[in-house]
């Protein structure tokens, strides 16, 4: 979507988000009217603080709002304090069954604990973890997965299903609510897209806390992206979801990129250059596919929301350019037309097109950022 048009206010583009209460993960708001946040998770050994910090830095550069770090043992929570001090984004400590890890992580600087209170033992242990979270300003995420449901629920329902997942989530939520702790969000994930969507739809009607969306164990980069886009995208389109994590068997940075692409495609949040490109055909006046590949790589450093159309011929090129900040449409005799703010501006030869477009995008991004800075200073 162009930054110079008004398509975002058209009724058929509107998504009415489900009302939810707002919580904080460090200095990041989640829920309510806060922007939908994008998360990822490190896959380094947490005890290796240097490697984990390096990966968090890469995720921060990709735009991650929140990063989750697994804390399976005492060595991990010991390193967590160093990691948290180095991180520029709030960290979620991933805790499963050992209540002491939750207490240690809270003391070490975790902004949020991913922990299911019903799984950590006696009421005294639950109280200790909740008190640690309260004392250190931590929120919590109740994380229900179809693959790790409680035995009694599996016996009751016979197999993992949306009803069992929602009941598990509400049981855990009730424990926190009974202790007057309300700074929590919930996820109900499965690797099955249908099960996941149905569980979130049910849960959204029964509780007002923020919801963390994801298709767990979605798969490799291509297949996992498709499954996540369908599952997360359909929920967001219905107004359900306040923070997302795309779970890929790939570089965690790719999770952040896909997450922003999902939000961008729904007009919910914009980061970086949105390249609109044709699939190319015999009419193309230049190699569209290679051009787009080159532009994606060379424009990856741009975080300013901008739209760019790269169309191979004049059939759809001028029309697409009308709705983008910048555009290039292939013509004949080795050149094409450059569009600026939807209007034809000047011709450019194909051989120098990529360098020229990169320069235009960088200049436009700099103008937008300078205007933002000037406005903030007023």
C-alpha positions in Angstrom: 0.0 0.0 0.0 1.3 3.4 -0.9 2.1 5.9 1.8 0.6 8.6 -0.4 -2.9 7.1 -0.9 -5.9 6.4 1.4 -6.8 2.8 0.7 -6.4 1.9 4.4 -9.7 3.7 5.2 -11.8 1.9 2.7 -14.5 -0.2 4.4 -13.6 -3.4 2.6 -10.1 -3.2 4.0 -11.0 -2.8 7.6 -10.3 -5.4 10.2 -12.1 -5.0 13.5 -9.8 -6.4 16.2 -11.2 -8.4 19.1 -11.3 -6.2 22.2 -8.7 -7.4 24.7 -7.1 -6.0 27.8 -3.6 -4.7 27.4 -0.5 -6.1 29.2 3.2 -5.2 29.0 6.1 -7.3 28.0 8.9 -5.1 29.3 8.4 -1.8 27.5 6.3 -3.4 24.7 2.5 -3.2 25.0 0.5 -6.3 23.9 -3.2 -6.3 23.4 -5.8 -3.6 23.4 -5.1 -1.0 20.7 -1.3 -1.7 20.7 0.2 -2.7 17.4 0.4 -6.5 16.8 3.9 -7.5 17.7 6.2 -10.0 16.0 8.2 -12.5 18.0 10.8 -15.1 17.4 12.9 -17.5 19.5 16.6 -18.2 19.8 17.8 -21.7 19.0 21.3 -21.3 20.4 22.4 -22.9 23.7 21.3 -20.3 26.2 24.2 -21.1 28.4 26.4 -19.8 25.5 25.6 -16.1 26.3 27.7 -14.7 23.4 26.1 -16.9 20.8 22.6 -16.1 22.1 23.2 -12.4 22.3 24.5 -12.5 18.7 21.4 -14.2 17.5 19.2 -11.8 19.4 21.0 -8.9 17.7 20.2 -10.4 14.3 16.5 -10.7 15.3 16.5 -7.1 16.6 17.9 -5.9 13.2 15.2 -7.8 11.4 12.6 -6.0 13.5 11.6 -8.5 16.2 9.6 -6.8 19.0 10.0 -9.6 21.5 12.4 -12.5 21.6 11.9 -15.8 23.6 14.9 -17.6 25.1 14.6 -21.2 26.4 15.7 -21.7 30.0 15.8 -25.5 30.5 18.5 -25.6 33.2 20.3 -23.6 35.9 23.2 -22.8 33.5 20.7 -21.2 31.2 19.1 -18.9 33.8 22.6 -18.1 35.1 23.5 -16.8 31.6 20.1 -15.1 31.2 21.1 -12.1 33.3 24.0 -11.3 30.9 21.8 -11.9 27.9 19.0 -9.7 29.2 21.4 -6.8 29.9 22.6 -6.9 26.3 19.2 -7.2 24.6 17.5 -4.1 23.2 14.1 -5.9 23.1 12.3 -7.6 26.0 13.0 -11.2 26.5 10.6 -14.0 27.3 12.1 -16.9 29.4 10.7 -20.2 28.2 10.0 -22.3 31.3 8.2 -25.7 31.3 8.1 -27.7 34.5 10.8 -26.5 36.9 9.4 -23.7 39.0 12.9 -22.6 40.2 13.9 -21.7 36.6 10.9 -19.4 36.5 12.0 -17.6 39.7 15.6 -17.4 38.6 14.6 -16.0 35.2 12.4 -13.4 36.7 15.3 -12.3 38.9 17.7 -12.3 36.0 15.7 -9.8 33.9 13.0 -11.7 32.0 10.2 -9.4 30.9 7.8 -12.4 30.6 7.7 -16.0 31.7 6.3 -18.6 29.3 5.0 -21.1 31.9 1.9 -23.1 32.5 1.2 -22.7 36.3 -0.7 -26.0 36.4 2.4 -27.9 35.4 4.9 -26.7 38.0 3.7 -28.6 41.0 2.2 -27.7 44.4 0.2 -24.5 45.1 3.2 -23.2 47.1 5.4 -23.4 44.1 2.8 -21.7 42.0 2.6 -18.9 44.5 6.4 -18.5 44.5 6.6 -18.1 40.8 3.7 -15.7 40.7 5.2 -13.6 43.5 8.6 -13.6 41.6 6.8 -12.4 38.5 5.0 -9.7 40.4 8.1 -8.6 42.3 10.2 -8.2 39.1 7.5 -6.8 36.8 7.1 -9.9 34.6 4.1 -10.8 32.6 3.3 -14.4 31.7 2.4 -16.4 28.7 0.3 -19.5 29.1 1.4 -21.7 26.3 -0.9 -24.7 25.4 0.3 -27.1 22.7 -1.8 -29.9 21.3 1.3 -32.2 21.5 1.7 -31.8 25.3 -1.8 -31.7 26.7 -2.5 -32.9 30.3 -3.2 -36.6 30.6 -6.6 -36.1 32.2 -7.7 -34.0 29.3 -6.5 -36.5 26.8 -8.5 -39.2 28.7 -11.5 -36.9 28.8 -11.5 -36.0 25.1 -9.8 -39.1 23.7 -7.3 -37.1 21.5 -5.9 -33.6 21.1 -8.8 -31.3 20.0 -9.8 -27.6 20.2 -12.0 -28.2 23.2 -9.2 -29.9 25.2 -6.8 -27.1 24.3 -9.2 -24.4 25.4 -10.1 -26.1 28.6 -6.4 -26.5 29.4 -5.8 -22.8 28.7 -8.7 -21.7 30.9 -7.6 -24.0 33.7 -4.2 -22.4 33.8 -5.6 -18.9 33.5 -7.9 -19.5 36.5 -4.9 -20.3 38.6 -3.3 -16.9 37.9 -6.7 -15.1 38.3 -7.2 -16.8 41.6 -3.9 -15.2 42.7 -5.1 -11.8 41.4 -2.5 -12.0 38.6 -3.8 -10.7 35.3 -0.7 -9.8 33.4 -0.9 -12.8 31.1 -1.5 -13.8 27.5 -2.4 -17.2 26.1 -1.5 -19.3 23.1 -3.3 -22.5 22.0 -1.1 -23.9 19.2 -1.1 -27.1 17.2 0.7 -28.2 14.0 -2.7 -28.8 12.5 -4.0 -25.5 11.0 -7.7 -26.4 11.4 -7.3 -27.4 15.1 -5.3 -24.3 15.9 -7.8 -21.9 14.3 -10.8 -23.6 15.9 -9.1 -23.4 19.3 -8.3 -19.7 19.0 -11.8 -19.0 17.8 -13.3 -20.7 20.9 -10.8 -19.1 23.3 -11.4 -15.6 21.9 -15.0 -15.8 23.0 -14.3 -17.0 26.5 -11.5 -14.7 27.9 -10.4 -11.1 27.3 -6.6 -11.5 27.7 -4.3 -10.9 24.7 -3.8 -13.9 22.4 -0.4 -15.0 21.1 -0.9 -16.6 17.7 1.1 -19.3 16.0 1.0 -22.7 14.2 3.5 -24.7 16.2 6.0 -27.0 14.4 4.8 -25.5 11.1 7.7 -27.0 9.1 10.5 -25.8 6.8 10.8 -22.4 5.3 8.4 -22.8 2.4 5.8 -25.2 3.8 5.9 -23.6 7.3 5.4 -20.1 5.8 2.3 -21.3 3.8 0.8 -23.0 6.9 1.5 -20.1 9.1 0.1 -17.6 6.6 -3.1 -19.5 6.3 -3.6 -20.1 10.0 -2.3 -16.9 11.5 -3.6 -14.8 8.6 -7.2 -16.2 8.8 -7.3 -15.4 12.6 -5.9 -11.9 12.1 -8.4 -11.3 9.3 -11.1 -12.2 11.8 -9.7 -9.7 14.3 -8.2 -12.3 16.6 -4.6 -12.0 17.8 -2.3 -9.5 19.5 1.2 -10.9 19.0 2.5 -13.6 16.6 5.3 -16.0 16.2 5.9 -17.9 13.0 7.5 -21.3 13.9 9.9 -22.4 11.2 12.5 -25.0 11.0 14.8 -22.3 9.6 16.9 -19.3 10.6 14.8 -17.5 13.2 15.4 -14.3 11.3 13.1 -15.8 8.6 10.4 -16.1 11.2 10.5 -12.3 11.8 10.4 -11.6 8.0 7.5 -13.8 7.4 5.6 -12.4 10.4 5.9 -8.9 9.1 4.9 -10.1 5.6 1.7 -11.6 7.0 0.9 -8.3 8.9 1.8 -6.3 5.8 -0.4 -8.3 3.5 -3.4 -7.6 5.8 -2.6 -3.9 6.2 -2.1 -4.4 10.0 1.4 -3.2 10.2 4.0 -2.0 7.7 7.8 -2.4 7.9 10.2 -2.2 5.1 9.7 -2.2 1.3 6.6 -4.0 0.0 7.6 -5.1 -3.5 4.6 -5.7 -5.8 5.8 -7.7 -8.8 4.3 -9.6 -11.7 5.1 -13.3 -12.2 6.5 -12.4 -15.6 5.6 -13.7 -19.1 6.7 -13.4 -22.7 5.6 -9.7 -22.7 8.2 -8.7 -20.1 10.6 -6.0 -21.1 13.3 -7.1 -18.6 14.0 -10.1 -16.4 11.5 -9.5 -13.6 12.4 -12.4 -11.4 16.1 -11.6 -11.2 15.4 -7.9 -10.8 13.1 -8.6 -7.8 15.6 -11.0 -6.2 18.3 -8.3 -6.5 16.0 -5.6 -5.1 14.8 -7.7 -2.2 18.4 -8.3 -1.2 19.6 -4.7 -1.6 16.6 -3.1 0.1 16.5 -5.5 3.1 18.1 -2.8 5.3 15.2 -0.4 4.7 12.7 -0.4 7.7 10.7 2.6 6.6 7.3 1.5 5.1 7.4 2.0 1.4 5.7 0.3 -1.6 7.4 -0.5 -4.9 5.9 -2.0 -8.0 8.1 -3.9 -10.5 6.0 -4.9 -13.5 7.3 -6.4 -16.7 5.1 -4.7 -19.2 2.5 -1.9 -19.7 -0.6 -4.2 -19.4 -0.7 -3.9 -15.6 2.4 -1.8 -14.9 0.8 1.7 -15.0 -2.2 0.6 -12.9 -0.1 -1.0 -10.2 2.2 2.1 -10.2 -0.7 4.3 -9.4 -1.0 2.7 -6.0 2.7 2.6 -5.0 5.3 5.1 -3.9 7.7 4.1 -6.6 7.4 1.9 -9.6 9.1 0.6 -12.7 7.2 -0.7 -15.8 9.0 -2.4 -18.6 8.7 -0.9 -22.0 10.6 -1.6 -25.2 14.1 -1.1 -26.7 15.9 -1.9 -23.4 14.2 0.7 -21.2 11.1 1.3 -19.1 9.2 4.0 -17.2 10.0 5.0 -13.6 6.9 6.1 -11.6 7.0 8.4 -8.6 4.0 8.8 -6.3 1.8 7.1 -8.9 2.8 9.3 -11.9 5.2 8.6 -14.8 8.3 10.5 -14.0 11.2 9.5 -16.3 12.6 6.7 -18.4 15.5 4.5 -17.3 17.5 1.9 -19.2 17.2 -1.7 -17.9 20.9 -2.1 -17.4 21.0 0.5 -14.7 17.5 0.1 -13.4 18.3 -1.8 -10.1 21.0 0.8 -9.0 18.6 3.6 -9.9 15.6 2.2 -8.0 17.7 1.4 -4.9 18.9 5.0 -4.9 15.3 6.3 -5.2 14.0 4.1 -2.4 16.8 5.1 -0.1 16.3 8.7 -0.8 12.5 8.5 -0.3 13.0 6.6 3.0 15.4 9.2 4.2 12.9 11.9 3.4 10.1 10.1 5.3 12.4 9.6 8.4 13.6 13.2 8.3 9.9 14.4 8.3 9.1 12.1 11.2 12.1 13.5 13.2 11.1 17.1 12.4 7.5 16.4 13.5 8.6 14.8 16.7 10.8 17.8 17.5 7.9 20.3 17.2 
